[in-house]
Amino acid sequence: MSEKTQTILIGALSILTLSAGFLGLLFIFPLLETERVEDLIRTGFIFLASAIFFSSGVVSLAIIKKRKRH
């Protein structure tokens, strides 16, 4: 696999990961209005996973852009 193909594939996966994290963050907003502690704990785990997905997508896109400059 050539370097250009790898860069395109990693870029697409980065955007997909970033989008999944963003959609997860949007998904939890209605769940925050509950009064049950169990639901709030579940929402916290969803928030944490979504934040990890979003930030890893951003970091991988930044690494790809930095490699293209050099």
C-alpha positions as CSV (number, residue, x, y, z in Angstrom):
1,M,0.0,0.0,0.0
2,S,1.5,3.4,-1.0
3,E,1.9,6.2,1.4
4,K,-0.7,8.3,-0.3
5,T,-3.3,5.6,0.0
6,Q,-2.5,5.2,3.7
7,T,-2.9,8.9,4.2
8,I,-6.2,8.9,2.5
9,L,-7.4,5.9,4.5
10,I,-6.3,7.2,7.8
11,G,-7.8,10.6,7.0
12,A,-11.2,9.0,6.2
13,L,-11.1,7.0,9.4
14,S,-10.1,10.1,11.4
15,I,-13.1,12.0,10.0
16,L,-15.4,9.0,10.8
17,T,-14.1,8.8,14.3
18,L,-14.5,12.5,14.8
19,S,-18.1,12.3,13.5
20,A,-19.0,9.4,15.7
21,G,-17.7,11.3,18.8
22,F,-19.7,14.4,17.8
23,L,-22.9,12.4,17.2
24,G,-22.4,10.7,20.6
25,L,-22.0,14.1,22.3
26,L,-25.2,15.3,20.6
27,F,-27.0,12.1,21.6
28,I,-26.5,12.6,25.3
29,F,-28.1,16.0,25.7
30,P,-31.7,14.7,26.1
31,L,-30.5,12.1,28.5
32,L,-29.1,14.7,30.9
33,E,-32.7,15.8,32.0
34,T,-33.3,12.6,33.9
35,E,-33.5,12.4,37.7
36,R,-32.3,8.8,38.0
37,V,-28.8,8.3,39.1
38,E,-28.3,5.2,37.0
39,D,-29.2,7.2,33.8
40,L,-26.8,9.9,34.7
41,I,-23.9,7.4,35.3
42,R,-24.7,5.8,31.9
43,T,-24.7,9.3,30.3
44,G,-21.3,10.0,31.9
45,F,-19.8,6.9,30.3
46,I,-21.3,7.8,26.9
47,F,-19.9,11.3,27.2
48,L,-16.5,10.0,28.1
49,A,-16.4,7.6,25.2
50,S,-17.6,10.3,22.8
51,A,-15.0,12.7,24.0
52,I,-12.3,10.2,23.5
53,F,-13.5,9.5,20.0
54,F,-13.8,13.2,19.1
55,S,-10.4,14.1,20.5
56,S,-8.6,11.1,18.9
57,G,-10.1,12.1,15.5
58,V,-8.9,15.7,16.0
59,V,-5.4,14.5,17.0
60,S,-5.0,12.1,14.1
61,L,-6.2,14.7,11.6
62,A,-3.6,17.2,13.0
63,I,-0.8,14.6,12.7
64,I,-1.8,13.9,9.1
65,K,-1.8,17.6,8.2
66,K,1.6,18.1,9.9
67,R,3.1,15.2,7.9
68,K,1.8,16.7,4.6
69,R,3.7,19.9,5.3
70,H,7.0,18.2,5.6
